């Protein structure tokens, strides 16, 4: 059973900070990562769609078919609400409440030109199964975008911290959030020399803090482990962006062979 509601955090993000500028940043991040200006005629699967902003971004970039999938019913509801807000009058996105590990999903959804699984598969409790299964949705010659927590010597400590956060009363959670926000800001600045409050992809610093503290299940892998695993599945690494900081996410763009 999930101990942390990602949907509640996405709902707060959507209600408090999501605006047209954030949406523009999300859209530009997808285009930049793929190295394109348009997804015209492409199909796009958003695995762990969260707030739905990357599903929306795919439509704004011209994708012809977009599906967002998330196991959290609140995330699905928030995604639909955001679609109505930023793409009024359109039914171009299908949002599905389900696990990507559900065996029925492949036959129901089919294959996609682009599969986008950003920061979601390491929260399934079966990360490698999820990576492999999600890869099966990529068409031959298609693109698999993946973001996975970096393995670091502090990673086991963070698992303990997350468990403590999830079992704590609300007052303790608030204290942990403020303490961790301060720690995260200092560590990010020291390790990257970048403004910790300037977020990419349309994200928000404090929502990310809560996500990081609460996000269970929690798994991680080194870049070499992810690359070697997907090489065995017929994928070739096209691009990798290493984590900014110790335990952030490594970003991967893989191409599936024919």
ABEGO torsion letter per residue (X at the ends): XBABBAAAAAAAAAAAABBAAAAAAAAAAAAAAAGBABABGBBBBBBGAEAGAAAAAAAAAGBABBBBBBABAAAAAAAAAAAAAABBGBAABBBBBBBAABAAAAAAAEBBABBBBBGAAAAAGBAAAAAAAAAAABBBGBBBBBBBBBBBAAAAAAAAAAAAAAABBAAAAAAAAAAAAAAAAAAAAAAAGBBAABBBGGBBAAAAAAAAAABOBBBBBBAAAAAAAAAAAGBBBABBBBBBEAABBBBBBBBBBX
